[in-house]
Each structure stands twice: as structure tokens, then as C-alpha cells.
Amino acid sequence: MTFVLALTERVRREERGDVPGWVMITLMSAVLVAALLAIAGPRLSELFEQAINRVSGLG
């Protein structure tokens, strides 16, 4: 029983995770999405409007 308790305590201590790494990945992903949206946003908006106009019979 002592072995199980010691193993449980060891797993608890070592299972902290890498919070700063996940924060950095999240921030980098958000910046990448924002940059892509800034670059491609107007073109995507234009394509969307063209598609809607074609479906609705206006274009």
C-alpha cells in the first residue's frame, strides 16, 4: 500500500504540465489567424458576397 501512495504522490508532483508553452502556442495561433485575416479578409469577403449573389440569383 505504501508503494501505491508513493507512486500516486510522485505522479501528482510530476503532472504539472507546461502552461507557458501552451500559452505561447495559443498566442502564436491567434496572431497567425489575425495576420491571415488581415491579409486575406477583403478577398474572402468578396468571394463570399459573390457566392451569395450567385445563389440568390443576383449575380
SELUM-625029 format. One record per residue (C-alpha): residue number from 0; x, y, z; residue in one letter. Coordinates in steps of 0.001 Angstrom, whole numbers, plus 524288, in hexadecimal, padded with zeros to 5 digits. Each point is the difference from the previous one (the first is absolute). Layout:
<recs>
REC   num       u       v       w   residuo
REC   NUM       X       Y       Z         A
...
</recs>
This chain:
<recs>
REC   num       u       v       w   residuo
REC     0   80000   80000   80000         M
REC     1   80B3F   80943   802D8         T
REC     2   80547   7FDF5   7F23C         F
REC     3   7F2F5   80416   7FA1F         V
REC     4   7FF66   80C4E   80852         L
REC     5   80E05   80399   7FC8B         A
REC     6   7FD61   7FDD1   7F18D         L
REC     7   7F391   80823   800A1         T
REC     8   80740   80B2A   8068E         E
REC     9   80ADC   7FF59   7F5F6         R
REC    10   7F670   80087   7F4A6         V
REC    11   7F910   80B80   8064F         R
REC    12   80CB3   807AB   80134         R
REC    13   80493   7FD00   7F237         E
REC    14   7F2F3   802C4   7F96E         E
REC    15   800D3   80EBB   8002C         R
REC    16   8002E   80207   7F14E         G
REC    17   8065C   80AB0   7F832         D
REC    18   7F6CC   80B72   8017A         V
REC    19   80926   80A41   7FA17         P
REC    20   801F0   7F778   7F400         G
REC    21   7F15F   7FE9F   7FDE6         W
REC    22   7FE2E   80E8C   80205         V
REC    23   80A6B   802D6   7F5C4         M
REC    24   7F9D0   7F688   7F63F         I
REC    25   7F2A2   8062A   80230         T
REC    26   80531   80DC5   7FE34         L
REC    27   807A7   7FC4E   7F3D9         M
REC    28   7F3F2   7F98F   7FA2D         S
REC    29   7F7BC   80BFE   802D7         A
REC    30   80A1D   808FA   7F9C3         V
REC    31   800D5   7F72A   7F415         L
REC    32   7F13B   7FFF1   7FE4A         V
REC    33   7FF75   80ECF   8019D         A
REC    34   80ACC   801E6   7F5ED         A
REC    35   7F97F   7F6F6   7F633         L
REC    36   7F304   806B6   80215         L
REC    37   80635   80D63   7FE09         A
REC    38   80665   7FB9D   7F369         I
REC    39   7F543   7F786   7FA45         A
REC    40   7F406   8060C   80684         G
REC    41   7FBE8   8092C   7F513         P
REC    42   80186   7F57C   7F5A0         R
REC    43   7F886   7F608   8081C         L
REC    44   7F52F   809DB   80226         S
REC    45   7FF44   80298   7F16C         E
REC    46   7FF6F   7F174   7FCF3         L
REC    47   7F550   7FE0B   80A17         F
REC    48   7F7DB   80B09   7FA66         E
REC    49   801A6   7FA8E   7F233         Q
REC    50   7FBAF   7F28B   8048B         A
REC    51   7F409   80574   806F2         I
REC    52   7FC5D   8081E   7F41C         N
REC    53   8010C   7F42E   7F712         R
REC    54   7F7CE   7F778   808EE         V
REC    55   7F59F   80A71   8019A         S
REC    56   7FFBD   802B5   7F155         G
REC    57   80523   80DDE   800C5         L
REC    58   80CE6   7FD8A   7F935         G
</recs>
